[in-house]
Amino acid sequence: MKPSLRLVLAVFFLIAISYLFMVFNGIQPLLSIVIFDGKNIGAFTDKVTAKVSTATHLLASNATLSLDEEEEDPAAYNISSKVVVTGKLSTRDTSWIEEFLPDWQRATYVVNDTTAPLHTQVNKGHEANAYLTYLIENYDNLPSTIAFIHPHRKAWHTEKPNYDNVQALQTLQIPYVQETGYVNLRCSHSPGCPANVRPFRRKSLNPGRDIAPRFIVAWREIFGPEYPIPELIGAVCCAQFAVSRRQVLAHPKEVYERALNWLVQSKDEDRITGRVMEFTWHVLFGKEAVHCPSMADCQCKVYGRCGSESESESGKQKQKQKQNNKEIVAPPSPPSPPPPPSKQIPEMKAKEQKQGD
């Protein structure tokens, strides 16, 4: 083979390798400006580039990837594969989700209209009914990240600043959700932490509203009759959280079906069943019975607000908790004074006489 021909083939080989490297790494190819053998191959490059662009657009869309296609490394997850799940009455306006969170898919369940495209079978159990219905209906086709929220944009129990669900989801650290599996969207401990429920407490402080006794029945129904019921259950309120698909799939679909069946069939009012699920979600998704991350840790890892701001809020929270503890714990009673001598001596003599007898 002539040296000139060898050189031409070597150059062609290097160009081909470089082109493939750029295509597979999403780099705009420069081959369209290369002229080889007197022919412009820019048209060919444009076609290939269009194919790559189409594939990139599909990956950046809200299309859900199947489990087999997804990388195991959380950092490699398609972070745009995410959904907001909420339940609402037919009269509630939730257009703010679509308007301000366009990069999230939406699954809005109407709880009082069975003709709606997405609906629950009955209006019971507050938000838990919609959450469980979504998990059951989409168990085999879940996006990477699922955020469960209430239908209102702002409320006292939504995380600071501004108590705004839009801001919460816009700043939610998706890689951390994938890493830990479950995060509560509220960082402030009150109400709910450090221990909100004592399932085995014999005497109820408020028998008509106490949810503690229901946990034993509910958890054995959901997790199985042999499930060890903890002495204490604690978590931040108020049933707004985000989970990863992997964490949902840690349980078989039947677990969520049993939870929904208990919710619907229970003779308790829906405010009771909804409250039981409110302090069940964190356990269902892999956390300890008492799950109360610090304010600073939550703000930093869940929302990326690290440093003085979160530390200041955490300090205020600790101070408030100490004050609450002081108010709850009554001061010890002072010791009883000893009896006067005139009475004490006869009592002692009577005791000695009795012992002598």
Residue pairs with C-beta under 8 A, 6 or more apart in sequence:
12 36
15 31
15 34
15 36
19 29
19 31
21 27
22 28
22 29
22 30
23 29
23 48
23 52
26 52
26 56
28 49
29 45
29 48
29 49
31 41
31 42
31 45
32 41
32 42
32 45
32 46
32 49
33 42
34 41
59 78
60 80
61 80
62 80
62 81
62 82
62 103
62 104
62 105
62 143
63 81
64 81
64 105
64 141
64 142
64 143
65 78
65 81
65 144
66 141
67 245
67 249
70 77
70 78
70 144
70 245
71 77
74 175
74 178
74 179
74 244
75 175
77 144
77 145
77 174
77 175
77 178
78 144
79 144
79 145
79 174
79 175
80 103
81 143
81 144
81 145
82 103
82 104
82 105
82 143
82 144
82 145
82 146
82 147
82 174
83 104
83 105
83 106
83 107
83 143
83 145
83 146
83 147
84 97
84 101
84 104
84 105
84 106
84 107
84 147
84 149
84 169
85 107
85 108
85 109
85 130
85 131
85 134
85 146
85 147
85 148
85 149
86 94
86 97
86 107
86 108
86 109
86 127
86 130
86 148
86 149
86 150
86 151
87 108
87 109
87 110
87 111
87 120
87 126
87 127
87 129
87 130
87 131
87 151
88 94
88 108
88 109
88 110
88 111
88 130
88 151
89 110
89 111
89 112
89 151
90 110
90 112
90 113
90 116
92 151
92 152
94 108
94 151
96 153
96 166
97 104
97 106
97 108
98 106
100 166
100 170
101 166
101 169
101 170
104 147
104 169
105 143
107 118
107 134
107 138
108 118
108 151
109 116
109 118
109 119
109 120
109 129
109 130
109 133
109 134
110 116
110 118
110 119
110 120
111 119
111 120
111 123
111 129
111 130
112 123
113 119
114 121
120 129
120 130
120 133
121 133
121 264
122 129
122 264
123 129
123 270
124 263
124 264
124 270
124 273
125 263
125 264
125 270
125 273
125 274
125 277
126 239
126 270
126 271
126 273
126 274
126 277
127 148
127 150
127 239
127 274
128 239
128 259
128 263
128 273
128 274
128 277
128 278
129 260
129 263
129 264
131 148
131 239
131 277
131 281
132 256
132 259
132 260
132 263
132 277
133 260
134 146
135 142
135 248
135 256
136 253
136 256
136 257
136 260
139 248
139 249
139 253
139 256
142 245
142 248
142 249
143 245
144 174
144 178
144 244
144 245
145 174
145 177
145 178
145 242
145 243
145 244
145 245
146 242
146 243
146 244
146 245
146 248
147 169
147 172
147 185
147 241
147 242
148 239
148 240
148 241
148 242
148 243
149 165
149 169
149 185
149 240
150 165
150 238
150 239
150 240
152 165
153 164
153 165
153 166
154 162
154 163
154 164
154 165
155 163
156 163
157 163
157 186
157 237
157 238
157 240
158 164
158 165
158 168
158 185
158 186
158 240
159 168
159 185
159 186
159 187
159 188
159 303
160 187
160 188
160 313
161 167
165 185
165 240
168 185
168 303
171 303
171 304
171 305
172 183
172 185
172 242
172 302
172 303
173 301
173 302
173 303
173 304
176 183
176 301
176 302
177 183
177 242
177 243
177 244
178 244
178 246
180 301
181 243
181 244
181 246
181 247
181 250
181 285
181 286
182 241
182 242
182 243
182 244
182 247
182 281
182 282
182 285
182 286
182 287
183 241
183 242
183 243
183 298
183 301
183 302
184 235
184 236
184 240
184 241
184 282
184 291
184 293
184 298
184 302
185 240
185 241
185 242
185 302
186 236
186 237
186 238
186 240
187 236
187 293
187 295
187 298
187 299
187 302
187 303
187 313
188 236
188 295
188 313
188 317
189 236
189 292
189 295
189 317
189 321
190 317
190 320
190 321
190 324
191 237
192 234
192 235
192 236
192 237
192 238
192 279
192 292
193 234
193 235
193 236
193 290
193 292
194 234
194 290
194 292
195 232
195 233
195 234
195 290
196 233
196 234
196 235
196 279
197 211
197 212
197 215
197 232
197 233
197 234
197 279
198 212
198 231
198 232
198 233
199 212
199 213
199 215
199 216
199 229
199 230
199 231
199 233
200 212
200 216
200 229
200 231
201 212
204 210
204 212
204 213
211 272
211 275
211 276
211 279
214 266
214 268
214 272
214 273
214 276
215 229
215 233
215 276
215 279
215 280
216 229
218 262
218 266
218 273
218 276
218 280
219 227
219 229
219 280
220 227
220 229
221 258
221 259
221 261
221 262
222 255
222 258
222 259
222 262
222 280
222 284
223 255
230 289
230 290
232 289
232 290
233 279
233 283
233 289
233 290
234 279
234 289
234 290
234 291
234 292
235 279
235 281
235 282
235 287
235 290
235 291
235 292
236 292
237 278
238 278
239 274
239 277
239 278
239 281
241 281
241 282
241 285
243 285
247 285
247 286
248 285
250 285
250 286
251 284
255 284
259 277
259 280
259 284
262 273
263 273
263 277
266 272
266 273
282 291
283 289
283 291
293 301
294 314
295 310
295 313
295 314
295 317
296 306
296 310
296 311
296 313
296 314
299 305
299 306
299 309
299 310
299 313
299 314
300 306
300 307
300 310
338 344
339 347
